[in-house]
Amino acid sequence: MADDRTTSQRFLVLIGSLGPLGHIPASGTVTVAAVGIPLFALMHTWPPAVYVIVTLAFTGASVWVHEVGDHILGTKDSGQLVWDELVGFMIAVAFVPFTWELALIAFFVERTIDIVKIPPANLIEKRWHGGWGVVGDDVVAGLYTCAILHAVMHFAPDLVGVTA
């Protein structure tokens, strides 16, 4: 079967899938492990305003990538496009110092919440159209995870390698 997509469409899908990552089983989970955790290690030292601006810009770009990419692929919330997973993880680790303990907790908690679709994530995914719905449920998973991480840092800092 011939690929009738234009070069720019193929390029958008390539970027949206982060190359091979979007084409392997459990692509969202693998993407967070392979890209999200290293991104957390890099970004945690950034000034808060820069972190927020980059995260908001990436979230907006992700909505567009998923909107256009899903149209190109003829599907809704294609497993090939993985930017939404990174948005959720970037929000999950906002204003959190990097420790391997926190990175692993963030990884497992965010992925679980994203997969389970705790309300209102389930409603957002079903009711919001296009890229907004695809990315919106990941934003919710990220917000829940971020709250959990901050609570753990507050109540059990030694458990997660955070010193006062």
C-alpha positions in Angstrom: 0.0 0.0 0.0 1.5 3.3 -1.1 1.9 6.2 1.4 -0.1 9.1 -0.1 1.1 11.5 2.6 3.1 14.6 1.6 6.7 15.0 2.8 5.6 17.6 5.3 2.9 15.2 6.7 5.4 12.4 7.0 7.8 14.8 8.7 5.1 15.9 11.2 4.3 12.3 12.1 8.0 11.5 12.4 8.4 14.5 14.9 5.1 13.7 16.7 6.2 10.1 17.2 9.7 11.1 18.3 11.1 8.9 15.6 10.9 5.2 16.5 9.4 5.7 20.0 5.9 6.1 18.8 6.1 2.9 16.8 6.9 0.5 19.5 4.6 -1.3 22.0 3.7 0.8 25.1 5.0 3.9 23.2 3.7 6.4 25.8 5.4 4.6 28.7 8.6 4.0 26.8 8.7 7.7 25.7 8.3 8.9 29.3 11.1 6.6 30.4 13.5 7.4 27.5 12.8 11.1 27.1 10.7 12.3 30.0 13.0 11.3 32.8 16.1 12.8 31.1 14.1 15.9 30.3 13.2 16.1 34.0 16.9 15.8 35.0 17.7 18.7 32.6 14.8 21.0 33.3 14.6 20.8 37.1 17.4 23.4 37.4 15.7 25.9 35.2 14.2 29.1 36.7 10.5 28.5 37.5 9.3 31.1 35.0 11.3 29.5 32.2 10.0 26.1 33.1 6.4 27.3 33.0 6.9 29.1 29.6 8.5 26.1 28.0 5.9 23.7 29.4 3.0 25.9 28.2 4.6 26.3 24.8 5.2 22.6 24.5 1.7 21.9 25.6 0.3 24.2 22.9 2.6 22.6 20.3 1.4 19.2 21.5 -2.2 20.0 21.0 -1.4 21.1 17.4 0.8 18.0 16.7 -2.0 15.7 17.9 -4.7 17.6 16.1 -3.0 17.6 12.8 -1.2 14.3 13.3 -4.4 12.4 14.1 -6.0 13.9 11.0 -3.1 12.7 8.9 -3.2 9.3 10.4 -7.0 9.1 10.2 -7.5 8.3 13.9 -8.2 9.8 17.3 -5.4 9.7 19.9 -3.0 7.7 17.8 -0.5 5.7 19.9 2.1 6.8 17.3 2.0 10.4 18.5 3.6 10.7 22.0 4.0 14.4 22.7 1.0 14.3 25.1 2.8 11.8 27.3 5.7 14.3 27.7 3.3 17.1 28.5 1.8 15.1 31.3 5.2 14.2 32.7 6.6 17.7 32.4 3.6 18.9 34.5 4.0 16.0 37.0 7.6 17.1 37.9 7.0 20.8 37.9 9.0 22.5 40.7 10.3 19.1 41.9 14.0 18.6 42.6 15.5 15.8 40.6 16.3 12.7 42.6 16.1 9.1 41.2 13.5 8.3 43.9 11.2 11.2 42.8 11.8 10.4 39.1 10.7 6.8 39.6 7.7 7.7 41.8 6.7 10.3 39.2 7.1 7.8 36.4 5.0 5.1 38.0 2.3 7.4 39.5 1.9 9.6 36.3 1.7 6.6 34.0 -0.8 4.8 36.2 -3.0 7.9 36.6 -2.8 8.5 32.8 -3.8 5.0 32.0 -6.6 4.7 34.6 -8.0 8.1 33.5 -9.1 9.4 36.9 -11.9 12.0 36.6 -12.1 14.5 35.1 -9.4 13.0 32.7 -11.9 10.5 31.4 -14.5 13.2 30.6 -11.9 15.5 29.0 -10.7 12.7 26.8 -14.3 11.8 25.7 -15.8 15.3 25.4 -13.0 17.6 24.3 -12.3 17.5 20.5 -9.1 16.8 18.7 -5.8 17.6 20.2 -7.4 19.3 23.2 -8.9 16.0 24.4 -5.8 14.0 23.6 -3.5 16.3 25.6 -6.1 17.4 28.2 -6.2 14.0 30.0 -2.4 14.0 30.3 -2.5 17.4 31.8 -4.9 16.1 34.5 -2.6 13.1 35.1 0.3 15.5 35.4 -1.5 17.8 37.9 -2.6 14.9 40.1 1.0 13.4 40.1 2.5 16.8 40.8 0.3 17.2 43.9 1.2 13.7 45.1 5.0 14.4 44.6 4.8 17.7 46.5 2.9 16.0 49.3 5.5 13.2 49.5 8.3 15.8 49.5 6.6 17.6 52.3 5.7 14.7 54.5 8.5 12.2 53.8 11.4 14.1 52.3 14.0 11.5 53.4 12.1 8.8 51.6 12.6 10.6 48.3 16.1 11.9 48.8 15.1 15.5 49.4 17.0 17.3 52.2 15.6 20.3 54.0 
